[in-house]
């Protein structure tokens, strides 16, 4: 049981107790009433199995982040996922919440932080990622009994936010314009492959000669991501390989490019023959898009969205499109449902046709005959 005594030298009230591991602990208070409350809570928490070490009360979000982050780096997550998490934490979480003590965080603090991100113009998808990553930190603190409960639990995201680039896609004409604009940098074929095959940037950057088979298909199984200024090869975002057929016109241009590639060289490189870093490619892409008079929201992933849009316009089924782009069909549809309004309209038309048939005189006769049989 916890005991309370007055310290002879300081005059403060000390609560002495043993933690669940049997170690002796002490916490001091100015008022005896506060000491009694603390002693009661400690014993109740030990009984319920929810004991928290009081020394953790001083831990800030940044303190716990430093202890938690090595578990993410050492996990089997894809390198580009870890890079994304690191960027989110560095830009959007720690600057706002890093100095806050974990035990002081309340739900209103989380909601205020998310509102600030929205007001700063961050897109809905990015805000969702911020919430997810910070939620992982808080869950880790709960699991380690640093926190009794996560203040982010139950916090719902609104649908408001800056428009997501996932809803913005280039037309085929704009895609061709961009490919021409990037030709001077040696990236014409890369733009065509990303735009007409739906590859993620890191997947396209990692392609080698062996990844193009004799049937004109790309075997996508690896990724090349930038981790703190260093390029790292990974086994891709999904840890699975997929086969992506190329449009014949794109295949022709790609094979022409391969005439200059020998052995198992990278298919796409910088003008100096080095592996492509996403940050450098992004800068060149934005510059070329602006010079060509294309929208200012063009980014590397815009090419992937263009592929999804073009497939939807051409009537490619969702399941086929998702397989080509390496998505789970449910996730693909959630991301690109706005590209399939005609499918929803046709579904309503089909249901209307079913009702019309049921109400027709011949339909009623069929029902009566069936009932009397």
C-alpha positions in Angstrom: 0.0 0.0 0.0 1.1 3.6 -0.7 2.2 5.5 2.4 2.2 9.3 3.1 4.7 11.1 5.2 6.0 14.6 5.7 9.6 15.0 4.6 11.6 16.3 7.6 14.0 18.6 5.5 11.6 20.1 3.0 8.3 19.9 4.7 6.7 18.5 1.6 4.4 15.5 1.6 5.9 12.3 0.1 3.9 9.4 -1.3 5.9 6.2 -1.2 4.7 3.2 -3.2 5.9 0.2 -5.1 5.3 -0.1 -8.8 4.0 -3.4 -10.4 7.6 -4.5 -10.8 8.2 -4.1 -7.1 10.5 -1.1 -7.3 10.2 1.6 -4.6 9.0 5.0 -5.9 8.4 8.4 -4.3 6.5 11.4 -5.4 6.2 14.7 -3.5 3.4 17.2 -3.1 3.0 20.6 -1.4 -0.5 19.7 0.0 -1.4 16.6 2.0 -4.8 16.4 0.2 -3.0 16.1 -3.2 -0.8 13.4 -1.8 -3.8 11.4 -0.6 -5.5 11.6 -3.9 -2.4 10.5 -5.7 -1.9 7.5 -3.3 -5.5 6.4 -3.9 -5.2 6.7 -7.7 -1.9 4.8 -7.7 -3.4 1.8 -5.7 -6.5 1.8 -7.9 -4.4 1.8 -11.1 -2.3 -1.1 -9.8 -5.4 -3.1 -9.0 -6.9 -2.4 -12.5 -3.6 -3.1 -14.2 -3.5 0.4 -15.6 -0.6 1.7 -13.6 1.5 4.6 -15.2 4.9 5.5 -13.9 4.6 9.2 -12.7 8.1 9.9 -14.1 6.6 9.7 -17.6 4.5 12.8 -16.8 7.5 15.0 -18.0 7.8 13.3 -21.4 7.0 15.5 -24.4 5.8 14.4 -27.8 9.3 14.9 -29.1 10.8 12.8 -26.3 8.5 9.9 -27.1 9.0 10.4 -30.8 12.8 9.8 -30.4 12.1 6.6 -28.5 9.4 5.4 -30.9 10.9 6.3 -34.3 13.6 3.5 -34.3 10.8 1.0 -34.2 9.5 2.4 -37.5 12.9 2.5 -39.1 13.5 -1.1 -38.1 10.1 -2.4 -39.3 9.4 -4.1 -42.5 7.6 -1.0 -43.9 8.5 0.0 -47.4 11.3 2.7 -47.5 9.0 5.2 -49.3 6.4 4.8 -46.5 9.1 5.5 -43.9 10.2 8.5 -45.9 6.6 9.8 -46.0 6.2 9.3 -42.2 9.4 11.2 -41.5 8.3 14.1 -43.7 4.9 14.3 -42.0 6.4 14.3 -38.6 9.1 16.8 -39.4 6.8 19.3 -41.3 3.3 18.9 -39.7 3.4 17.1 -36.3 6.5 18.1 -34.3 6.5 21.8 -35.1 3.0 22.1 -33.7 3.0 19.4 -30.9 6.6 18.4 -30.2 6.9 20.6 -27.1 3.6 19.5 -25.5 3.7 17.0 -22.6 2.0 13.8 -23.5 -0.1 13.7 -20.4 -1.4 17.2 -21.0 -2.7 16.5 -24.5 -6.5 16.6 -24.8 -8.9 15.9 -27.6 -9.4 19.7 -28.2 -5.7 20.0 -28.8 -5.8 17.4 -31.5 -8.8 19.0 -33.1 -7.2 22.5 -33.0 -4.0 21.0 -34.6 -6.0 19.5 -37.5 -7.9 22.7 -38.0 -4.6 24.6 -38.3 -3.4 22.1 -41.0 -6.6 22.7 -42.9 -6.3 26.5 -42.7 -2.7 26.2 -43.9 -4.1 24.6 -47.1 -3.0 21.0 -46.5 -5.0 18.5 -48.6 -7.5 16.1 -47.1 -5.3 13.1 -47.9 -2.3 14.7 -46.3 -4.2 15.6 -43.2 -5.5 12.0 -42.9 -1.9 10.8 -43.0 -0.9 13.3 -40.3 -3.6 12.0 -38.1 -2.7 8.4 -38.7 1.0 8.9 -38.0 0.4 10.9 -34.8 -2.1 8.3 -33.8 0.6 5.7 -34.1 2.9 7.6 -31.7 0.1 8.0 -29.2 -0.9 4.3 -29.4 2.7 3.4 -28.8 2.7 5.6 -25.6 -0.5 3.9 -24.5 0.9 0.4 -25.1 4.0 1.4 -23.0 1.7 2.7 -20.2 3.1 6.2 -20.7 -0.5 7.3 -21.4 -3.7 6.0 -20.0 -5.6 6.6 -23.2 -5.0 8.2 -26.6 -6.5 11.7 -26.9 -6.8 11.2 -30.7 -9.3 8.3 -30.3 -12.7 9.3 -31.7 -11.4 12.4 -33.4 -13.1 12.4 -36.8 -11.8 14.3 -39.9 -14.0 16.6 -41.8 -14.2 16.5 -45.5 -13.0 20.0 -45.8 -9.5 20.7 -47.0 -7.4 21.8 -49.9 -8.4 20.0 -53.1 -6.5 16.8 -53.5 -4.3 16.3 -56.6 -5.8 12.8 -56.8 -8.9 14.5 -58.3 -6.9 16.4 -60.9 -5.7 14.5 -64.0 -4.2 15.6 -67.2 -5.9 14.8 -70.5 -4.1 12.7 -73.1 -3.3 15.9 -75.0 -1.8 17.5 -72.0 0.2 14.4 -71.3 1.6 14.5 -74.7 2.5 18.1 -74.3 4.3 17.4 -71.1 6.2 14.5 -72.6 7.4 16.8 -75.4 8.3 19.5 -72.9 10.4 17.0 -70.9 12.2 15.7 -74.0 15.1 18.2 -73.6 15.8 16.8 -70.1 15.8 13.2 -71.5 12.6 12.3 -69.7 10.1 12.0 -72.6 9.9 8.2 -72.4 9.7 8.3 -68.6 6.6 10.6 -68.8 4.9 8.3 -71.3 5.5 5.2 -69.2 4.3 6.9 -66.0 1.3 8.4 -67.7 0.2 5.5 -69.8 1.2 2.6 -67.4 0.2 4.2 -64.1 3.5 3.5 -62.4 4.4 5.2 -59.1 7.5 7.4 -59.5 9.8 5.2 -57.4 8.7 2.2 -59.4 9.5 3.9 -62.7 12.9 5.1 -61.4 13.9 1.5 -60.4 13.1 -0.1 -63.8 16.0 -2.0 -65.4 16.3 -3.7 -68.8 15.4 -7.1 -67.3 12.0 -5.6 -66.2 10.8 -5.4 -69.8 9.9 -8.9 -71.0 9.7 -10.2 -74.6 5.9 -9.6 -74.7 6.1 -5.9 -74.1 5.2 -6.0 -70.4 6.9 -4.3 -67.5 7.5 -6.4 -64.4 7.2 -4.0 -61.6 8.8 -5.4 -58.4 11.2 -2.8 -57.0 11.4 0.8 -56.0 14.0 3.5 -55.8 13.3 6.0 -53.0 15.2 9.0 -51.6 15.9 8.7 -47.9 17.5 11.8 -46.5 19.3 12.6 -49.7 20.4 9.0 -50.4 18.8 6.7 -53.0 17.8 3.3 -51.6 16.5 0.3 -53.5 13.4 -1.4 -52.0 11.1 -4.2 -52.9 8.3 -1.7 -53.7 5.4 -0.2 -51.8 3.2 -3.3 -51.7 6.1 -5.9 -51.4 4.6 -7.6 -54.4 5.4 -7.7 -58.1 2.9 -7.1 -60.9 2.9 -7.2 -64.7 2.0 -4.0 -66.5 1.3 -4.2 -70.3 2.5 -1.2 -72.3 0.6 0.5 -75.0 2.2 -0.5 -78.3 3.1 3.1 -79.2 4.7 3.7 -75.8 6.5 0.3 -76.1 8.0 1.4 -79.5 9.5 4.6 -78.0 10.8 2.7 -75.0 12.6 0.1 -77.1 14.2 2.9 -79.0 15.5 4.3 -75.7 16.9 0.9 -74.7 19.2 0.9 -77.7 21.4 3.1 -75.6 21.1 0.9 -72.4 23.4 -2.0 -72.0 23.6 -5.0 -69.6 21.2 -4.6 -66.7 21.3 -0.8 -66.7 18.5 1.4 -65.3 16.0 2.3 -68.1 15.5 5.8 -66.9 18.4 8.0 -65.6 19.2 11.7 -65.3 20.8 13.5 -68.2 24.2 12.6 -66.6 23.4 8.9 -66.5 22.7 8.7 -62.7 19.7 7.3 -60.9 16.8 9.7 -60.6 15.9 11.3 -57.3 12.3 12.2 -56.8 13.1 15.7 -55.5 15.2 16.6 -58.5 12.6 15.1 -61.0 9.8 17.0 -59.3 11.6 20.3 -59.8 12.3 19.6 -63.5 8.7 18.5 -64.0 7.2 21.6 -62.4 9.5 23.8 -64.4 8.7 22.0 -67.7 4.9 22.0 -67.0 5.0 25.8 -66.4 6.9 26.4 -69.5 4.4 24.4 -71.5 1.5 26.3 -70.1 0.1 23.3 -68.1 -1.7 23.6 -64.8 0.3 24.6 -61.7 -0.8 21.5 -59.8 1.2 19.1 -62.0 3.4 16.8 -59.9 4.9 13.4 -60.4 1.9 11.6 -59.1 -0.3 13.6 -61.5 0.9 11.2 -64.2 -0.5 8.2 -62.3 -3.8 10.0 -61.8 -3.9 10.7 -65.5 -3.6 7.0 -66.3 -6.5 6.2 -64.0 -8.6 8.9 -65.6 -7.8 7.7 -69.1 -8.7 4.1 -68.3 -12.0 5.3 -66.8 -12.9 7.3 -69.9 -12.1 4.3 -72.1 -14.3 2.0 -70.0 -11.6 -0.2 -68.4 -13.3 -2.1 -65.5 -12.3 -1.1 -62.0 -10.9 -4.5 -61.2 -8.6 -4.4 -64.3 -7.5 -0.8 -63.7 -6.7 -1.5 -60.0 -4.6 -4.5 -61.0 -2.6 -2.6 -63.5 -1.9 0.2 -61.0 -1.1 -2.2 -58.1 -4.1 -1.2 -56.0 -6.5 -3.2 -54.0 -9.8 -2.7 -55.9 -11.6 -1.2 -52.9 -8.8 1.3 -52.3 -8.6 2.1 -56.0 -12.4 2.8 -56.1 -12.2 4.9 -53.0 -9.5 7.0 -54.5 -10.9 7.3 -58.0 -14.6 6.9 -57.6 -15.1 10.4 -59.0 -13.8 9.1 -62.3 -16.7 6.7 -62.7 -19.9 8.8 -62.6 -21.3 7.1 -65.7 -21.2 3.7 -64.0 -23.3 5.1 -61.2 -25.8 6.6 -63.7 -26.0 3.3 -65.6 -26.7 1.5 -62.3 -29.6 3.8 -61.6 -30.9 3.3 -65.1 -30.7 -0.5 -64.8 -32.7 -0.3 -61.5 -35.3 1.9 -63.1 -35.6 -0.6 -66.0 -36.2 -3.4 -63.5 -39.0 -1.4 -61.8 -40.6 -0.5 -65.2 -40.6 -4.2 -66.2 -42.2 -5.2 -62.9 -45.0 -2.6 -63.4 -45.7 -3.6 -67.0 -49.0 -5.5 -67.7 -47.1 -8.5 -69.1 -45.1 -8.5 -65.9 -48.2 -8.7 -63.8 -49.6 -11.6 -65.9 -46.4 -13.5 -65.4 -46.7 -13.0 -61.7 -50.3 -14.2 -61.6 -49.6 -17.3 -63.6 -46.7 -18.2 -61.4 -48.9 -17.7 -58.3 -51.6 -20.0 -59.7 -49.3 -22.8 -60.8 
